[in-house]
Amino acid sequence: MQPARPLLPPRFLPPADGVGRNMLLLVQLRWLAVGGQLATILVVDGLLGIRLPLLPMAGVLAGLVLLNLLTLARRSRWSDTNLPIFAALVLDVSSLTAQLYLSGGARNPFVSLYLLQVVIGAILLPQWWNWALVAITSAAFALLAVVYRPLSLPPGYASDLSDAYLIGNWINFVLAATLLVAFVTRIAANLRDRDAKVAQLHNRAVEEEHIVRMGLLASGAAHELGTPLSSISVLLGDWKTEPAIRRSPRLAAEVDDMRGEIARCKDIVSGILFAAGEVTGEAPTRTTLRTFLTATLDRWRGSDPARATFEDRLGPDVPIVADRALAQAITNLLDNALEAGGRAIALVALRDGAMLRLSVRDDGPGFAAAILAALGKPYNTSKDRQGAGLGLYLATNVLRPLGGTIEAVNRESGGAETTLVLPIESLALEKPR
């Protein structure tokens, strides 16, 4: 699908968001610099009687005005990199150097204005660009100490600054610029980290709000399903005693299968109500890790033990409290593997130090690249991978309060492997050794 063409001509299109705002800020600061320099020149030359080379200095101001106009005219062509900002700051340093050269060089008290470009660069640019700007301004400062146009000062303003004073002033500038870059860049990095964490917390809050809405819907549906499932279970129990069914082994086996599936549905409904925090009359179950995993897999396999195998690499067993939410997450992954077309499905459990790794492997077509790129996002699914959206999403949110994570890869031998990684102590009755 071809992207839609913009309706506006290129010259009216907005620039890249971040770089565009920063370039506009530099343009505004440059207008202030032009106004400030013009006012200073008029006061020094007109009121203080210090004769300045007005024509060359006016030419520098005209160059700044032209630079601003060209910048605004090429606004739609601004690059989305930091190069335009660095180039603009270097041009500002060059114009300030030209004005200082025409008005006494490093002996001009306005030489400290170099720090303005250094601070702006420290805020807007990456670290190495900042050090380049410090080197440029320091070199310009040193050059102005020996190459400049002297001013003819009236007796009341004339002074003779020693070379030692100029060297000390230059060292003071270099130290100030270095410290500013070091601390401002660190502060800016801390602010960016804070903004990233706030954005991450916001995304997590949105996801959890989505889970709450889904939980309310699932809880209501579970309540409504409880009555018809119980009715069907009673009816199947009555059918079991019918003479016609008792005389037919095939019908009796089918009724048993249906009763088993109804029992599984009721167990799933109870799990939903339990996860929603509703009382179901069942106390937390004390069991062992191996028993918990075996029972979860057996419930999923039902009457077909060949549906999946269990690879036990746990080592010594650990007493735990059965977590029904975790059992449901494992069931979701097994359902995903089956719906993906997997025929050889395996649940692999192993201990990796203090971590428990539960992997579901299958020999299906594997995950699509889009699913792996957005693992754990809601409704992240494809036609080739039915059910891989909410299943992985719910598993991710089940693991989060347990301190766990979820991983998914395509196996080199074919098929997919999804792994739940969580601390064993989040389930254990006692701290594992």
KAGIQUI-V968704 format. One record per residue. N is the residue number from 1. PHI is phi in radians with two decimals (NA if undefined). D_CENTER is the distance of its C-alpha to the mean C-alpha in Angstrom with 1 decimal. Layout:
n:N phi:PHI d_center:D_CENTER
n:N phi:PHI d_center:D_CENTER
This chain:
n:1 phi:NA d_center:27.8
n:2 phi:-1.36 d_center:28.2
n:3 phi:-1.19 d_center:25.9
n:4 phi:-1.19 d_center:27.8
n:5 phi:-1.39 d_center:29.5
n:6 phi:-1.14 d_center:29.0
n:7 phi:-1.40 d_center:31.9
n:8 phi:-1.64 d_center:32.2
n:9 phi:-1.07 d_center:33.7
n:10 phi:-0.96 d_center:31.5
n:11 phi:-1.26 d_center:32.9
n:12 phi:-1.82 d_center:31.7
n:13 phi:-1.34 d_center:28.1
n:14 phi:-1.25 d_center:25.4
n:15 phi:-1.35 d_center:23.7
n:16 phi:-0.99 d_center:20.1
n:17 phi:-0.99 d_center:18.5
n:18 phi:-1.16 d_center:17.5
n:19 phi:-1.11 d_center:20.3
n:20 phi:-1.07 d_center:22.7
n:21 phi:-1.12 d_center:22.5
n:22 phi:-1.18 d_center:22.9
n:23 phi:-1.15 d_center:25.9
n:24 phi:-1.11 d_center:27.4
n:25 phi:-1.11 d_center:27.2
n:26 phi:-1.13 d_center:29.0
n:27 phi:-1.08 d_center:31.6
n:28 phi:-1.13 d_center:32.3
n:29 phi:-1.11 d_center:32.7
n:30 phi:-1.18 d_center:35.0
n:31 phi:-1.08 d_center:37.2
n:32 phi:-1.10 d_center:37.5
n:33 phi:-1.11 d_center:38.4
n:34 phi:-1.08 d_center:41.0
n:35 phi:-1.12 d_center:42.5
n:36 phi:-1.14 d_center:42.5
n:37 phi:-1.15 d_center:44.1
n:38 phi:-1.10 d_center:46.7
n:39 phi:-1.12 d_center:47.6
n:40 phi:-1.12 d_center:47.9
n:41 phi:-1.08 d_center:50.1
n:42 phi:-1.15 d_center:52.4
n:43 phi:-1.20 d_center:52.8
n:44 phi:-1.12 d_center:53.5
n:45 phi:-1.40 d_center:55.8
n:46 phi:-1.51 d_center:57.4
n:47 phi:-1.64 d_center:57.7
n:48 phi:-1.50 d_center:57.6
n:49 phi:1.31 d_center:59.8
n:50 phi:-1.61 d_center:57.7
n:51 phi:-1.30 d_center:58.1
n:52 phi:-1.99 d_center:55.0
n:53 phi:-1.29 d_center:54.8
n:54 phi:-1.10 d_center:53.8
n:55 phi:-1.14 d_center:53.8
n:56 phi:-1.08 d_center:51.3
n:57 phi:-1.20 d_center:49.0
n:58 phi:-1.14 d_center:49.2
n:59 phi:-1.11 d_center:48.2
n:60 phi:-1.13 d_center:45.0
n:61 phi:-1.10 d_center:44.2
n:62 phi:-1.11 d_center:45.0
n:63 phi:-1.11 d_center:42.6
n:64 phi:-1.14 d_center:39.8
n:65 phi:-1.09 d_center:40.6
n:66 phi:-1.10 d_center:40.8
n:67 phi:-1.08 d_center:37.4
n:68 phi:-1.11 d_center:35.8
n:69 phi:-1.14 d_center:37.6
n:70 phi:-1.14 d_center:36.5
n:71 phi:-1.08 d_center:32.9
n:72 phi:-1.19 d_center:33.0
n:73 phi:-1.18 d_center:35.0
n:74 phi:-1.74 d_center:32.4
n:75 phi:-1.03 d_center:29.5
n:76 phi:-1.24 d_center:28.5
n:77 phi:-1.84 d_center:28.5
n:78 phi:-1.11 d_center:26.1
n:79 phi:-1.30 d_center:23.8
n:80 phi:-1.59 d_center:20.1
n:81 phi:-1.80 d_center:20.3
n:82 phi:-1.47 d_center:21.4
n:83 phi:-1.06 d_center:24.9
n:84 phi:-1.06 d_center:26.4
n:85 phi:-1.17 d_center:25.5
n:86 phi:-1.09 d_center:26.9
n:87 phi:-1.10 d_center:29.9
n:88 phi:-1.12 d_center:30.5
n:89 phi:-1.17 d_center:30.5
n:90 phi:-1.13 d_center:32.9
n:91 phi:-1.15 d_center:35.2
n:92 phi:-1.14 d_center:35.2
n:93 phi:-1.09 d_center:36.1
n:94 phi:-1.13 d_center:38.8
n:95 phi:-1.14 d_center:40.3
n:96 phi:-1.16 d_center:40.4
n:97 phi:-1.09 d_center:42.0
n:98 phi:-1.10 d_center:44.6
n:99 phi:-1.13 d_center:45.5
n:100 phi:-1.17 d_center:45.8
n:101 phi:-1.05 d_center:48.0
n:102 phi:-1.40 d_center:50.3
n:103 phi:-2.33 d_center:50.5
n:104 phi:1.85 d_center:51.3
n:105 phi:1.16 d_center:48.3
n:106 phi:-1.20 d_center:46.9
n:107 phi:-1.39 d_center:49.6
n:108 phi:-1.35 d_center:48.1
n:109 phi:-1.10 d_center:46.2
n:110 phi:-1.34 d_center:43.5
n:111 phi:-1.12 d_center:42.3
n:112 phi:-1.21 d_center:39.7
n:113 phi:-1.15 d_center:37.9
n:114 phi:-1.00 d_center:36.2
n:115 phi:-1.11 d_center:33.9
n:116 phi:-1.09 d_center:32.5
n:117 phi:-1.13 d_center:31.1
n:118 phi:-1.11 d_center:29.8
n:119 phi:-1.16 d_center:27.9
n:120 phi:-1.07 d_center:26.5
n:121 phi:-1.11 d_center:25.3
n:122 phi:-1.11 d_center:23.8
n:123 phi:-1.43 d_center:21.6
n:124 phi:-1.69 d_center:20.8
n:125 phi:-1.97 d_center:20.8
n:126 phi:-1.14 d_center:19.3
n:127 phi:-1.08 d_center:21.5
n:128 phi:-1.19 d_center:24.0
n:129 phi:-1.13 d_center:24.8
n:130 phi:-1.11 d_center:25.6
n:131 phi:-1.15 d_center:28.0
n:132 phi:-1.11 d_center:29.6
n:133 phi:-1.19 d_center:30.2
n:134 phi:-1.08 d_center:31.8
n:135 phi:-1.13 d_center:34.0
n:136 phi:-1.15 d_center:35.1
n:137 phi:-1.18 d_center:36.0
n:138 phi:-1.14 d_center:37.8
n:139 phi:-1.13 d_center:39.8
n:140 phi:-1.13 d_center:40.7
n:141 phi:-1.04 d_center:41.8
n:142 phi:-1.11 d_center:44.0
n:143 phi:-1.13 d_center:45.4
n:144 phi:-1.21 d_center:46.5
n:145 phi:-1.27 d_center:48.5
n:146 phi:-2.09 d_center:50.9
n:147 phi:-2.11 d_center:50.5
n:148 phi:-2.91 d_center:51.1
n:149 phi:-1.77 d_center:53.7
n:150 phi:-1.15 d_center:55.7
n:151 phi:-1.76 d_center:56.5
n:152 phi:-1.61 d_center:59.9
n:153 phi:-1.61 d_center:59.5
n:154 phi:-1.11 d_center:62.2
n:155 phi:-0.95 d_center:63.9
n:156 phi:-1.24 d_center:62.0
n:157 phi:-1.97 d_center:58.6
n:158 phi:-1.22 d_center:59.6
n:159 phi:-2.66 d_center:58.1
n:160 phi:-2.17 d_center:58.0
n:161 phi:-1.43 d_center:54.7
n:162 phi:-1.30 d_center:55.2
n:163 phi:-1.12 d_center:53.3
n:164 phi:-1.08 d_center:52.2
n:165 phi:-1.13 d_center:50.7
n:166 phi:-1.15 d_center:48.8
n:167 phi:-1.12 d_center:47.5
n:168 phi:-1.11 d_center:46.4
n:169 phi:-1.13 d_center:44.7
n:170 phi:-1.17 d_center:42.8
n:171 phi:-1.09 d_center:41.7
n:172 phi:-1.08 d_center:40.6
n:173 phi:-1.14 d_center:38.5
n:174 phi:-1.08 d_center:36.8
n:175 phi:-1.11 d_center:36.0
n:176 phi:-1.11 d_center:34.7
n:177 phi:-1.13 d_center:32.5
n:178 phi:-1.11 d_center:31.2
n:179 phi:-1.13 d_center:30.4
n:180 phi:-1.07 d_center:28.8
n:181 phi:-1.12 d_center:26.4
n:182 phi:-1.07 d_center:25.7
n:183 phi:-1.46 d_center:25.0
n:184 phi:-1.17 d_center:23.4
n:185 phi:-1.12 d_center:20.9
n:186 phi:-1.17 d_center:20.1
n:187 phi:-1.12 d_center:19.9
n:188 phi:-1.10 d_center:17.6
n:189 phi:-1.14 d_center:15.2
n:190 phi:-1.10 d_center:15.4
n:191 phi:-1.16 d_center:14.8
n:192 phi:-1.15 d_center:11.6
n:193 phi:-1.09 d_center:10.4
n:194 phi:-1.09 d_center:11.8
n:195 phi:-1.10 d_center:10.2
n:196 phi:-1.13 d_center:6.6
n:197 phi:-1.17 d_center:8.1
n:198 phi:-1.10 d_center:10.0
n:199 phi:-1.11 d_center:7.4
n:200 phi:-1.13 d_center:6.1
n:201 phi:-1.13 d_center:9.9
n:202 phi:-1.12 d_center:10.7
n:203 phi:-1.09 d_center:9.0
n:204 phi:-1.15 d_center:10.8
n:205 phi:-1.11 d_center:13.8
n:206 phi:-1.12 d_center:14.0
n:207 phi:-1.11 d_center:13.9
n:208 phi:-1.19 d_center:16.5
n:209 phi:-1.10 d_center:18.5
n:210 phi:-1.11 d_center:18.7
n:211 phi:-1.11 d_center:19.9
n:212 phi:-1.07 d_center:22.4
n:213 phi:-1.09 d_center:23.8
n:214 phi:-1.11 d_center:24.1
n:215 phi:-1.12 d_center:25.7
n:216 phi:-1.09 d_center:28.2
n:217 phi:-1.14 d_center:29.1
n:218 phi:-1.16 d_center:29.5
n:219 phi:-1.12 d_center:31.5
n:220 phi:-1.11 d_center:33.8
n:221 phi:-1.14 d_center:34.3
n:222 phi:-1.12 d_center:35.1
n:223 phi:-1.05 d_center:37.7
n:224 phi:-1.23 d_center:39.3
n:225 phi:-1.35 d_center:39.3
n:226 phi:-1.03 d_center:41.0
n:227 phi:-1.17 d_center:44.4
n:228 phi:-1.11 d_center:44.8
n:229 phi:-1.14 d_center:43.7
n:230 phi:-1.12 d_center:46.3
n:231 phi:-1.10 d_center:48.9
n:232 phi:-1.12 d_center:48.2
n:233 phi:-1.09 d_center:48.4
n:234 phi:-1.13 d_center:51.8
n:235 phi:-1.10 d_center:53.1
n:236 phi:-1.14 d_center:52.2
n:237 phi:-1.14 d_center:54.0
n:238 phi:-1.19 d_center:57.1
n:239 phi:-1.06 d_center:56.9
n:240 phi:-1.03 d_center:57.0
n:241 phi:-1.58 d_center:60.5
n:242 phi:-1.15 d_center:61.8
n:243 phi:-1.02 d_center:64.8
n:244 phi:-1.08 d_center:63.7
n:245 phi:-1.33 d_center:60.3
n:246 phi:-1.16 d_center:61.9
n:247 phi:-1.39 d_center:64.2
n:248 phi:-1.93 d_center:61.4
n:249 phi:-1.03 d_center:59.2
n:250 phi:-1.15 d_center:56.8
n:251 phi:-1.16 d_center:56.4
n:252 phi:-1.09 d_center:56.1
n:253 phi:-1.14 d_center:53.3
n:254 phi:-1.14 d_center:51.5
n:255 phi:-1.12 d_center:51.8
n:256 phi:-1.07 d_center:50.5
n:257 phi:-1.09 d_center:47.5
n:258 phi:-1.14 d_center:46.9
n:259 phi:-1.13 d_center:47.3
n:260 phi:-1.13 d_center:44.8
n:261 phi:-1.19 d_center:42.2
n:262 phi:-1.11 d_center:42.9
n:263 phi:-1.08 d_center:42.5
n:264 phi:-1.14 d_center:39.1
n:265 phi:-1.08 d_center:38.1
n:266 phi:-1.13 d_center:39.4
n:267 phi:-1.17 d_center:37.4
n:268 phi:-1.13 d_center:34.2
n:269 phi:-1.07 d_center:35.1
n:270 phi:-1.08 d_center:35.8
n:271 phi:-1.11 d_center:32.5
n:272 phi:-1.13 d_center:30.7
n:273 phi:-1.12 d_center:32.9
n:274 phi:-1.12 d_center:32.2
n:275 phi:-1.15 d_center:28.4
n:276 phi:-1.38 d_center:28.9
n:277 phi:1.53 d_center:30.8
n:278 phi:-1.67 d_center:34.2
n:279 phi:-1.28 d_center:37.3
n:280 phi:-2.03 d_center:38.8
n:281 phi:1.42 d_center:41.5
n:282 phi:-1.97 d_center:40.0
n:283 phi:-1.42 d_center:39.4
n:284 phi:-0.97 d_center:36.7
n:285 phi:-1.64 d_center:37.9
n:286 phi:-1.56 d_center:38.5
n:287 phi:-2.64 d_center:38.4
n:288 phi:-2.06 d_center:37.3
n:289 phi:-1.07 d_center:34.2
n:290 phi:-1.14 d_center:36.3
n:291 phi:-1.14 d_center:38.2
n:292 phi:-1.06 d_center:35.1
n:293 phi:-1.18 d_center:33.6
n:294 phi:-1.11 d_center:37.0
n:295 phi:-1.16 d_center:37.6
n:296 phi:-1.09 d_center:34.3
n:297 phi:-1.19 d_center:35.0
n:298 phi:-1.12 d_center:38.6
n:299 phi:-1.08 d_center:37.8
n:300 phi:-1.25 d_center:35.6
n:301 phi:-1.20 d_center:38.3
n:302 phi:1.10 d_center:41.0
n:303 phi:-1.60 d_center:44.3
n:304 phi:-2.12 d_center:42.9
n:305 phi:-1.08 d_center:42.1
n:306 phi:-1.40 d_center:41.5
n:307 phi:-1.12 d_center:38.3
n:308 phi:-2.76 d_center:36.3
n:309 phi:-1.94 d_center:37.1
n:310 phi:-2.09 d_center:35.9
n:311 phi:-1.78 d_center:35.4
n:312 phi:-1.65 d_center:35.9
n:313 phi:-2.16 d_center:34.7
n:314 phi:-1.38 d_center:34.2
n:315 phi:1.37 d_center:37.1
n:316 phi:-1.05 d_center:38.6
n:317 phi:-1.27 d_center:37.8
n:318 phi:-2.25 d_center:35.9
n:319 phi:-1.22 d_center:37.0
n:320 phi:-2.42 d_center:34.2
n:321 phi:-1.76 d_center:33.9
n:322 phi:-1.06 d_center:33.2
n:323 phi:-1.81 d_center:29.8
n:324 phi:-1.18 d_center:30.4
n:325 phi:-1.13 d_center:26.7
n:326 phi:-1.15 d_center:26.1
n:327 phi:-1.06 d_center:29.2
n:328 phi:-1.17 d_center:27.9
n:329 phi:-1.12 d_center:24.6
n:330 phi:-1.09 d_center:26.8
n:331 phi:-1.08 d_center:29.1
n:332 phi:-1.06 d_center:26.3
n:333 phi:-1.16 d_center:25.4
n:334 phi:-1.14 d_center:29.1
n:335 phi:-1.09 d_center:29.5
n:336 phi:-1.03 d_center:26.8
n:337 phi:-1.09 d_center:28.6
n:338 phi:-1.20 d_center:31.9
n:339 phi:-1.21 d_center:30.8
n:340 phi:-1.36 d_center:29.4
n:341 phi:1.69 d_center:33.0
n:342 phi:-1.25 d_center:32.9
n:343 phi:-1.89 d_center:36.4
n:344 phi:-1.86 d_center:35.9
n:345 phi:-1.84 d_center:33.3
n:346 phi:-2.42 d_center:32.8
n:347 phi:-1.80 d_center:31.2
n:348 phi:-1.92 d_center:30.7
n:349 phi:-2.10 d_center:30.4
n:350 phi:-2.59 d_center:30.3
n:351 phi:-1.75 d_center:29.7
n:352 phi:-2.12 d_center:27.6
n:353 phi:1.20 d_center:28.7
n:354 phi:-1.55 d_center:27.4
n:355 phi:-1.86 d_center:25.0
n:356 phi:-1.85 d_center:26.1
n:357 phi:-2.04 d_center:25.1
n:358 phi:-2.00 d_center:26.1
n:359 phi:-1.99 d_center:26.0
n:360 phi:-1.94 d_center:27.2
n:361 phi:-1.95 d_center:28.6
n:362 phi:-2.53 d_center:30.3
n:363 phi:-1.95 d_center:32.1
n:364 phi:-1.38 d_center:30.8
n:365 phi:-1.32 d_center:29.2
n:366 phi:1.56 d_center:25.8
n:367 phi:-1.45 d_center:22.4
n:368 phi:-1.26 d_center:21.6
n:369 phi:-1.05 d_center:19.0
n:370 phi:-1.13 d_center:17.1
n:371 phi:-1.23 d_center:17.0
n:372 phi:-1.13 d_center:15.8
n:373 phi:-1.24 d_center:12.9
n:374 phi:-2.18 d_center:11.8
n:375 phi:-1.09 d_center:13.3
n:376 phi:1.50 d_center:13.8
n:377 phi:-1.46 d_center:13.1
n:378 phi:-1.18 d_center:16.4
n:379 phi:1.06 d_center:19.1
n:380 phi:-1.53 d_center:17.6
n:381 phi:-2.56 d_center:21.0
n:382 phi:-2.58 d_center:23.7
n:383 phi:-1.14 d_center:27.5
n:384 phi:-1.43 d_center:27.7
n:385 phi:-2.39 d_center:25.6
n:386 phi:-1.11 d_center:26.8
n:387 phi:1.37 d_center:25.3
n:388 phi:-1.42 d_center:22.1
n:389 phi:-1.49 d_center:20.0
n:390 phi:-1.21 d_center:20.8
n:391 phi:-1.04 d_center:22.1
n:392 phi:-1.20 d_center:18.9
n:393 phi:-1.11 d_center:17.0
n:394 phi:-1.16 d_center:19.7
n:395 phi:-1.07 d_center:19.9
n:396 phi:-1.06 d_center:16.2
n:397 phi:-1.33 d_center:17.0
n:398 phi:-1.21 d_center:20.3
n:399 phi:-1.28 d_center:18.9
n:400 phi:-1.01 d_center:16.5
n:401 phi:-1.19 d_center:19.4
n:402 phi:-1.52 d_center:21.2
n:403 phi:1.38 d_center:18.6
n:404 phi:-1.94 d_center:18.2
n:405 phi:-2.40 d_center:15.9
n:406 phi:-2.19 d_center:16.7
n:407 phi:-2.25 d_center:17.2
n:408 phi:-2.53 d_center:18.8
n:409 phi:-2.49 d_center:20.7
n:410 phi:-1.65 d_center:23.7
n:411 phi:-1.32 d_center:26.7
n:412 phi:-1.11 d_center:28.8
n:413 phi:-1.45 d_center:31.9
n:414 phi:1.88 d_center:30.6
n:415 phi:1.57 d_center:28.8
n:416 phi:-2.18 d_center:25.5
n:417 phi:-2.44 d_center:24.5
n:418 phi:-2.00 d_center:22.1
n:419 phi:-2.18 d_center:21.9
n:420 phi:-1.71 d_center:21.3
n:421 phi:-2.05 d_center:20.8
n:422 phi:-2.63 d_center:21.8
n:423 phi:-1.18 d_center:24.0
n:424 phi:-1.11 d_center:27.6
n:425 phi:-1.19 d_center:28.4
n:426 phi:-1.24 d_center:26.3
n:427 phi:-1.97 d_center:29.1
n:428 phi:-1.23 d_center:32.0
n:429 phi:-1.27 d_center:34.9
n:430 phi:-2.36 d_center:35.4
n:431 phi:-1.08 d_center:33.3
n:432 phi:-1.17 d_center:33.7
n:433 phi:-1.57 d_center:35.5
